[in-house]
Amino acid sequence: MSILLLGGSPSLPSSSSRLLLHIGDRLAAQGQRYHRLHVRDLPPRALLHGDTGDSAIRRAIEAVAEAEAIVIATPVYKASYSGVLKAFLDLLPREGLAGKIVLPIATGGTQSHMLALDYALRPVLQALSVRQVLTSIYATSQQLEWHSDLGLALAPPVAAKVTAGLGELTAALAAARRERPESPERPAPAIAPRTVPARTLQDPPYTPALAHA
């Protein structure tokens, strides 16, 4: 079991994807295992037509099912989360997030969109029977400074939110694992989790659909 980083930006690189990968680096430094899935890498026709028979779409849905927790990142467009993210969430089963912990993060042009996660995304997550939605993390593009040599620099308020969010995620995972009853060994999942080392967006392009480091 592991954490899934779910990127909902239609473009790479982007502020939201950089923040998502920064959080992934922080998780890896804590010894947490994670996968990355960028919705934009899924076959567009299969995604828009809801073709769950497509192999890439099927693997993406399986990745969600196998994750203990999901960090969802999205840009804010027209006061809401991205359309490609909505298209993917629509493919999940009715209780596709049952038992899962979700940390939502978003980036936007101004602070006026900071409530978009709460009034737009949170109800969708709850409709999918999510176990727990953690405190949202929102940052403006001005609070995320990208340096080609040093990587992403966070403004102090955002850095504090990320640290608090990671602490909340770690605590929620620990509580969920304590509650989980002992179960017999199951066959290894089709997509085996690995510990992911720190990466930057200067690394080679991600593999379509589900990227492992």
C-alpha positions as CSV (number, residue, x, y, z in Angstrom):
1,M,0.0,0.0,0.0
2,S,1.2,3.5,-0.7
3,I,0.4,7.1,-1.5
4,L,-0.7,8.2,-5.0
5,L,0.2,11.6,-6.3
6,L,-2.6,12.5,-8.7
7,G,-1.8,15.4,-11.0
8,G,-4.8,17.1,-12.5
9,S,-3.0,19.8,-14.6
10,P,-3.5,19.6,-18.4
11,S,0.0,20.8,-18.9
12,L,3.5,20.0,-17.7
13,P,5.4,21.7,-16.2
14,S,2.9,23.7,-14.2
15,S,2.7,25.3,-10.7
16,S,0.4,22.6,-9.4
17,S,2.6,19.7,-10.7
18,R,5.7,21.3,-9.3
19,L,4.1,21.6,-5.9
20,L,2.9,18.0,-6.2
21,L,6.4,16.8,-6.9
22,H,7.8,18.9,-4.1
23,I,5.4,17.1,-1.7
24,G,6.5,13.8,-3.2
25,D,10.1,14.6,-2.5
26,R,9.2,15.4,1.1
27,L,7.3,12.2,1.4
28,A,10.2,10.2,0.1
29,A,12.5,11.9,2.6
30,Q,10.2,10.6,5.3
31,G,10.5,7.0,3.9
32,Q,6.9,7.0,2.5
33,R,6.3,5.1,-0.7
34,Y,4.4,6.7,-3.5
35,H,3.3,6.5,-7.2
36,R,2.7,9.4,-9.6
37,L,-0.2,9.6,-12.0
38,H,-0.7,12.6,-14.2
39,V,-4.2,12.6,-15.8
40,R,-2.9,14.4,-18.8
41,D,-0.8,11.3,-19.7
42,L,-3.9,9.1,-20.1
43,P,-5.2,8.5,-23.7
44,P,-7.4,11.6,-24.3
45,R,-10.1,9.8,-26.4
46,A,-10.5,7.0,-23.8
47,L,-10.6,9.6,-21.0
48,L,-13.2,11.8,-22.5
49,H,-15.3,8.9,-23.7
50,G,-15.2,7.2,-20.3
51,D,-13.6,4.0,-21.8
52,T,-12.8,2.0,-18.8
53,G,-11.9,-0.9,-21.1
54,D,-8.8,1.0,-22.2
55,S,-5.7,-0.6,-20.6
56,A,-4.1,2.7,-19.5
57,I,-7.4,3.9,-18.0
58,R,-7.9,0.6,-16.2
59,R,-4.4,0.7,-14.7
60,A,-5.0,4.3,-13.5
61,I,-8.2,3.2,-11.8
62,E,-6.4,0.3,-10.2
63,A,-3.7,2.6,-8.9
64,V,-6.4,4.6,-7.1
65,A,-7.9,1.5,-5.7
66,E,-4.6,0.3,-4.3
67,A,-3.5,3.5,-2.7
68,E,-4.0,4.2,1.0
69,A,-3.9,8.0,0.5
70,I,-4.1,10.3,-2.5
71,V,-2.6,13.8,-2.9
72,I,-4.6,15.5,-5.6
73,A,-3.1,18.6,-7.3
74,T,-5.0,20.8,-9.6
75,P,-4.9,24.3,-11.1
76,V,-7.9,26.5,-10.5
77,Y,-9.7,27.4,-13.7
78,K,-12.9,29.4,-13.8
79,A,-13.2,29.1,-10.0
80,S,-13.0,25.3,-10.1
81,Y,-10.6,22.4,-10.5
82,S,-9.5,21.3,-13.9
83,G,-11.7,19.5,-16.5
84,V,-9.3,16.7,-17.0
85,L,-9.3,15.9,-13.3
86,K,-13.1,15.9,-13.3
87,A,-13.1,13.6,-16.4
88,F,-10.9,11.1,-14.5
89,L,-12.9,11.3,-11.2
90,D,-16.0,10.5,-13.2
91,L,-14.5,7.2,-14.2
92,L,-14.1,6.0,-10.6
93,P,-16.8,3.6,-9.2
94,R,-19.4,5.1,-6.9
95,E,-17.4,4.3,-3.8
96,G,-14.0,4.6,-5.5
97,L,-12.4,6.5,-2.7
98,A,-13.9,4.4,0.2
99,G,-11.4,4.1,3.0
100,K,-8.9,6.5,1.5
101,I,-7.4,9.7,2.8
102,V,-7.1,12.6,0.4
103,L,-4.9,15.7,0.7
104,P,-6.1,18.3,-1.9
105,I,-3.7,21.0,-3.2
106,A,-4.3,23.7,-5.8
107,T,-2.7,26.6,-7.4
108,G,-4.2,29.7,-8.9
109,G,-3.6,33.2,-10.0
110,T,-5.0,35.0,-7.0
111,Q,-6.0,34.3,-3.4
112,S,-9.7,34.9,-4.4
113,H,-9.8,31.3,-5.7
114,M,-8.5,29.7,-2.5
115,L,-11.9,28.3,-1.5
116,A,-12.4,26.5,-4.8
117,L,-11.1,23.2,-3.3
118,D,-13.7,23.3,-0.5
119,Y,-16.8,24.3,-2.5
120,A,-15.9,22.5,-5.8
121,L,-13.7,19.5,-5.2
122,R,-14.5,18.4,-1.6
123,P,-18.2,17.5,-2.4
124,V,-17.0,15.3,-5.3
125,L,-14.6,13.5,-3.1
126,Q,-17.3,13.0,-0.5
127,A,-19.7,11.6,-3.1
128,L,-17.0,9.0,-3.8
129,S,-17.2,7.9,-0.2
130,V,-13.7,9.2,0.8
131,R,-12.7,8.3,4.4
132,Q,-11.1,11.6,5.2
133,V,-10.4,14.9,3.3
134,L,-7.5,16.7,5.0
135,T,-7.0,20.5,5.2
136,S,-6.6,21.9,1.7
137,I,-3.3,23.5,0.6
138,Y,-3.6,26.5,-1.8
139,A,-0.9,28.6,-3.3
140,T,-0.8,31.4,-5.9
141,S,1.7,31.2,-8.7
142,Q,3.6,34.1,-7.1
143,Q,4.2,32.0,-4.0
144,L,5.9,29.3,-5.9
145,E,9.2,30.4,-7.4
146,W,10.9,28.0,-9.8
147,H,14.7,28.0,-10.3
148,S,16.1,25.8,-13.0
149,D,19.2,25.0,-10.8
150,L,17.6,24.9,-7.3
151,G,14.1,23.7,-8.1
152,L,10.9,25.0,-6.3
153,A,11.1,27.6,-3.6
154,L,8.0,28.1,-1.5
155,A,6.9,31.3,0.1
156,P,6.9,31.0,3.9
157,P,3.1,30.8,4.3
158,V,2.9,28.0,1.7
159,A,5.9,26.1,3.2
160,A,4.1,26.2,6.6
161,K,0.9,24.8,5.0
162,V,2.8,22.0,3.3
163,T,4.6,21.0,6.5
164,A,1.3,21.0,8.4
165,G,-0.4,19.1,5.6
166,L,2.3,16.4,5.5
167,G,2.0,16.1,9.3
168,E,-1.7,15.7,9.0
169,L,-1.3,13.1,6.3
170,T,1.3,11.1,8.2
171,A,-0.9,11.1,11.3
172,A,-4.0,10.1,9.4
173,L,-2.2,7.2,7.7
174,A,-0.8,5.9,11.0
175,A,-4.3,6.0,12.5
176,A,-5.8,4.2,9.5
177,R,-3.1,1.5,9.6
178,R,-3.7,0.9,13.3
179,E,-7.4,0.3,12.6
180,R,-6.8,-2.1,9.7
181,P,-7.3,-5.7,10.8
182,E,-4.6,-8.2,10.1
183,S,-5.3,-9.9,6.8
184,P,-3.6,-12.9,5.0
185,E,-1.0,-12.2,2.4
186,R,-2.4,-11.2,-1.0
187,P,-0.7,-11.5,-4.3
188,A,1.4,-8.5,-5.2
189,P,-0.5,-5.8,-7.0
190,A,-0.1,-5.4,-10.7
191,I,1.7,-2.1,-10.1
192,A,4.2,-2.8,-7.4
193,P,5.0,0.3,-5.1
194,R,8.5,1.5,-4.8
195,T,10.3,4.1,-2.7
196,V,10.7,7.1,-5.0
197,P,13.8,9.2,-4.8
198,A,13.7,13.0,-5.0
199,R,13.2,14.2,-8.5
200,T,12.7,17.5,-10.3
201,L,10.9,18.4,-13.5
202,Q,14.3,18.4,-15.3
203,D,14.3,14.6,-15.1
204,P,13.4,12.6,-18.3
205,P,9.7,12.7,-19.3
206,Y,7.2,10.6,-17.4
207,T,5.9,7.3,-18.8
208,P,2.3,7.7,-20.0
209,A,-0.5,6.9,-17.5
210,L,1.3,5.8,-14.4
211,A,4.9,6.9,-13.8
212,H,7.3,5.2,-11.4
213,A,10.5,6.8,-10.5
